[in-house]
Amino acid sequence: MEVSPTEAPMDLLLEADPSREKIEGYLPRSRCFVATLDGAPAGVYVVLETAPAEYELMNIAVAPHLQGKGIGTTLLRHAIATVRELGARRLEVGTGTFGHQLAYYQREGFRVSRVDRDFFLENYPEPIYENGIQHKDMLRLVLEYR
């Protein structure tokens, strides 16, 4: 269900983006959708219109204890359908350059568009690690609507 940006579950958003400052920067201009399970937030995604008919998936996260159950895939598919209904020509997302995220987006039709070198080094004060490897570059992926 869509919720007001002020009702967004910050704890979940921080699972995908460790910068509260960055989240608070894009959230007021975005649309936020929350999936619930037994009345509690299970997952969330945020989309932002960056140009006419162009959107960016700014954040998508699932509660850690619920990961691996298909909630993230359901959320991503909902985001793709929602943005399509809004008349989008494209949906873009940025992610780390390694890990399961790349396959996660590619399975739904996203294609690599570019690499933002040193993005995580230049935009986050603390290093971000996944599986013991530091994120340095951001991979930009795009889904083109026809």
Secondary structure, DSSP 8 states (H G I E B T S, - for coil): -EE-GGGS-HHHHHHH---HHHHHHHGGGSEEEEEEETTEEEEEEEEEEEETTEEEEEEEEE-GGGTTSSHHHHHHHHHHHHHHHTT-SEEEEEEESSSHHHHHHHTTT-EEEEEETTHHHHH-SS--EETTEE---EEEEEEE--
